[in-house]
């Protein structure tokens, strides 16, 4: 009687669990001070409790892993930023910035790794820039609406102003969460909001 070999049906839950284990293990290693460049796939796999081959069944390489670690953080930050409307004023903007700061602080170890790898890896550098571009586009669109309604001065250069506050704000938040205590978060968020509000949204007309 011929033998019948049954092919095992892939378990989506098991696959998702392994991917989550690898992501969580990498975060732990980074939080504990690991340098991402020197962090090996085998070390990550061992920490996650999976085989090296399992790592490569989920991620092309360490760059792909880092991009996935940072993607969720960017998406959450953008969702928060997108809920703010000028009608909520500077107080609402400060509240939104505080929530973004909290997200950045939660993922500070990943942010350090992104900054480290982006200095020599074009893929990570371009990924981060593209992520910030959605913030740029959103800010420019909101400012245009405010300008057309006469609430933002007509002489504000929308593209330049958006680049200054978004790119400058992102660097300021990164510096804050990696160098300052969380007790300063509310004061920092308030100052950032005031700079955006009075420097661009409600800047006195020239």
Wavefront OBJ file of the C-alpha trace (Angstrom):
o trace
v 0.000 0.000 0.000
v 1.579 3.305 -1.035
v 2.418 5.681 1.755
v 0.700 9.009 1.882
v 2.719 12.038 2.940
v 0.544 14.798 4.217
v 1.879 18.297 3.743
v 1.588 20.334 6.932
v -0.753 23.273 6.582
v 1.037 26.533 7.408
v -0.087 28.010 10.702
v -0.565 31.785 10.274
v -0.736 32.226 14.032
v 2.586 30.508 14.562
v 4.203 32.592 11.809
v 2.872 35.838 13.265
v 4.059 34.795 16.711
v 7.591 34.124 15.471
v 7.716 37.511 13.739
v 6.466 39.252 16.876
v 9.048 37.368 18.968
v 11.867 38.553 16.699
v 10.681 42.166 16.796
v 10.280 42.085 20.579
v 13.686 40.443 21.057
v 15.370 43.115 18.945
v 13.711 45.872 20.971
v 14.933 44.269 24.195
v 18.490 44.033 22.921
v 18.434 47.671 21.815
v 16.940 48.844 25.117
v 19.692 46.954 26.923
v 22.292 48.938 25.008
v 23.106 46.819 21.966
v 24.657 48.594 18.975
v 22.473 47.768 15.969
v 25.351 47.626 13.528
v 27.184 45.090 15.673
v 24.047 43.121 16.527
v 24.112 39.808 14.669
v 21.219 37.837 13.232
v 22.224 34.851 15.331
v 22.145 36.930 18.506
v 18.690 38.241 17.630
v 17.448 34.729 16.802
v 18.802 33.319 20.054
v 17.163 36.107 22.065
v 13.865 35.443 20.255
v 14.124 31.689 20.769
v 13.915 30.908 17.055
v 16.230 29.364 14.482
v 18.359 31.590 12.259
v 16.437 30.224 9.263
v 13.203 31.416 10.886
v 14.590 34.946 11.004
v 15.199 34.874 7.242
v 11.738 33.472 6.571
v 10.312 36.680 8.053
v 12.919 39.355 7.223
v 15.191 39.816 4.226
v 17.950 41.161 6.422
v 18.608 43.443 9.394
v 17.679 46.520 7.365
v 14.240 45.072 6.676
v 13.897 44.294 10.391
v 14.799 47.849 11.420
v 12.405 49.383 8.915
v 9.590 47.241 10.298
v 10.435 48.203 13.854
v 10.229 51.898 12.952
v 7.176 51.705 10.678
v 4.669 51.183 13.482
v 6.101 54.107 15.429
v 5.837 56.451 12.454
v 2.301 55.311 11.689
v 1.147 55.881 15.268
v 2.798 59.310 15.386
v 1.173 60.331 12.112
v -2.253 59.186 13.298
v -1.884 61.408 16.368
v -0.626 64.387 14.378
v -3.437 64.025 11.847
v -6.138 64.364 14.487
v -5.044 67.903 15.392
v -6.951 70.746 13.790
v -6.148 74.475 14.144
v -9.589 74.986 15.672
v -8.291 73.277 18.847
v -5.652 75.998 19.146
v -2.204 75.911 20.656
v -3.429 73.893 23.664
v -4.629 71.106 21.372
v -1.343 71.250 19.478
v 0.637 70.940 22.719
v -1.456 67.922 23.723
v -0.796 66.280 20.353
v 2.935 66.943 20.615
v 3.005 65.466 24.117
v 1.473 62.249 22.813
v 4.000 62.131 19.973
v 6.841 62.693 22.430
v 5.538 59.780 24.501
v 5.561 57.532 21.413
v 9.103 58.608 20.543
v 10.217 58.011 24.108
v 8.689 54.532 24.121
v 10.663 53.732 20.962
v 13.821 55.695 21.804
v 16.087 52.657 21.396
v 14.722 52.024 17.905
v 15.135 55.719 17.046
v 18.796 55.549 18.036
v 19.235 52.514 15.804
v 17.561 54.306 12.877
v 19.840 57.322 13.323
v 22.867 55.042 13.566
v 22.088 52.974 10.467
v 20.783 55.903 8.383
v 24.248 57.454 8.574
v 25.569 54.757 6.213
v 22.567 52.881 4.793
v 20.652 54.645 2.013
v 17.618 52.349 2.345
v 17.028 53.300 5.975
v 17.807 56.955 5.277
v 15.272 57.082 2.422
v 12.681 55.172 4.450
v 12.879 57.700 7.290
v 12.728 60.672 4.935
v 9.690 59.235 3.159
v 8.055 58.716 6.536
v 8.570 62.369 7.420
v 7.248 63.436 4.023
v 3.708 62.504 5.049
v 4.036 64.917 7.991
v 5.319 67.587 5.592
v 2.419 67.088 3.203
v -0.132 67.160 6.022
v 1.326 70.344 7.529
v 1.455 72.084 4.150
v -2.178 71.156 3.428
v -3.426 72.444 6.797
v -1.436 75.660 6.448
v -2.840 76.194 2.963
v -6.395 75.899 4.313
v -5.567 78.358 7.094
v -3.958 80.754 4.648
v -6.917 80.626 2.266
v -9.229 81.332 5.211
v -7.131 84.383 6.123
v -5.987 83.043 9.482
v -2.361 82.399 8.411
v -0.565 85.369 6.805
v -0.448 85.400 3.022
v 3.315 85.955 3.046
v 4.074 82.568 4.684
v 5.933 80.331 2.245
v 3.996 77.131 2.901
v 6.584 74.624 1.676
v 9.558 76.277 3.358
v 7.675 76.867 6.606
v 6.495 73.255 6.690
v 10.025 71.957 6.160
v 11.394 74.138 8.942
v 8.830 73.139 11.563
v 8.488 69.456 10.619
v 12.148 68.611 10.058
v 13.292 70.866 12.875
v 10.585 69.575 15.186
v 11.458 65.940 14.494
v 15.120 66.529 15.305
v 14.164 68.424 18.454
v 11.888 65.592 19.626
v 14.600 63.010 18.934
v 17.142 65.025 20.886
v 14.697 65.551 23.731
v 13.698 61.906 24.248
v 17.271 60.640 23.985
v 18.848 63.282 26.229
v 16.235 64.642 28.648
v 14.118 63.238 31.461
v 10.439 62.490 30.872
v 9.533 65.018 33.567
v 10.329 67.721 31.001
v 8.008 66.288 28.328
v 5.002 68.537 28.991
v 7.099 71.713 29.043
v 8.898 70.655 25.865
v 5.638 69.864 24.053
v 4.199 73.235 25.072
v 7.235 75.167 23.810
v 7.200 73.265 20.520
v 3.502 74.011 20.092
v 3.989 77.712 20.814
v 6.816 77.903 18.258
v 4.664 76.265 15.575
v 1.566 78.310 16.428
v 3.080 81.779 16.727
v 5.946 81.165 14.305
v 3.804 79.912 11.416
v 0.073 79.371 11.975
v -0.565 82.755 13.596
v 2.599 84.614 12.686
v 2.086 88.376 12.457
v 1.805 89.545 8.870
v 4.877 91.268 7.475
l 1 2 3 4 5 6 7 8 9 10 11 12 13 14 15 16 17 18 19 20 21 22 23 24 25 26 27 28 29 30 31 32 33 34 35 36 37 38 39 40 41 42 43 44 45 46 47 48 49 50 51 52 53 54 55 56 57 58 59 60 61 62 63 64 65 66 67 68 69 70 71 72 73 74 75 76 77 78 79 80 81 82 83 84 85 86 87 88 89 90 91 92 93 94 95 96 97 98 99 100 101 102 103 104 105 106 107 108 109 110 111 112 113 114 115 116 117 118 119 120 121 122 123 124 125 126 127 128 129 130 131 132 133 134 135 136 137 138 139 140 141 142 143 144 145 146 147 148 149 150 151 152 153 154 155 156 157 158 159 160 161 162 163 164 165 166 167 168 169 170 171 172 173 174 175 176 177 178 179 180 181 182 183 184 185 186 187 188 189 190 191 192 193 194 195 196 197 198 199 200 201 202 203 204 205 206
